[in-house]
């Protein structure tokens, strides 16, 4: 449902995965109606998810809208982490039209909210400039409301809210609306996008 208009729109089902899920049956998920997915690519400045390339190719082969995410470590250098993220995607085959990127912002590394938010803004600006994609921000309501996401309202919100009904998450500051809702996390993380495949890919990579 579009929150602003109250009118029913199309919805797409999605999942997100990392090496913790082990081998993912991409064909099975596609046959079950999963239309988009995100896979963890990197964390911090040097960690690469060992299953990322396999997952990236699995999404491609099943014609899902493909997304990659980076787990933020705000104590580190945001530019170093953004470079590592984009280099990992290039090594796995690079970006194609409509591919999605995201910053997983859920750990403050013991820093004050303004420092976490500054890290995230710098990371996003670098990825947007050099990857030519406006990344999603994946976060939790309480984490965002503490100020850790200040200045990120221009980026689409991927909100984790498994305690809320599907498609009805609480929207934290500074956002006015959500774009993707992670509504379940067992046995696999499940997501919903309130829109069409065309609308989702418009938020992704578009070559010049």
Protein Blocks (a to p, Z undefined) as FASTA:
>chain_A
ZZklopacdddddddddfknmpadfklmmmnopabdcddfbgcjlbccfklmmmmmmmmm
nopacdddddddfkbcfklmmmmmmmmmmmnnpaaehiacddddfbgghpafklmmmmmm
mmmmmmmmmnopacdddddfklmmnopagoilmpccddddfkbcehiaccddfbfbdfbd
cfbfcfbdcdddeddfklmmmmmccdZZ
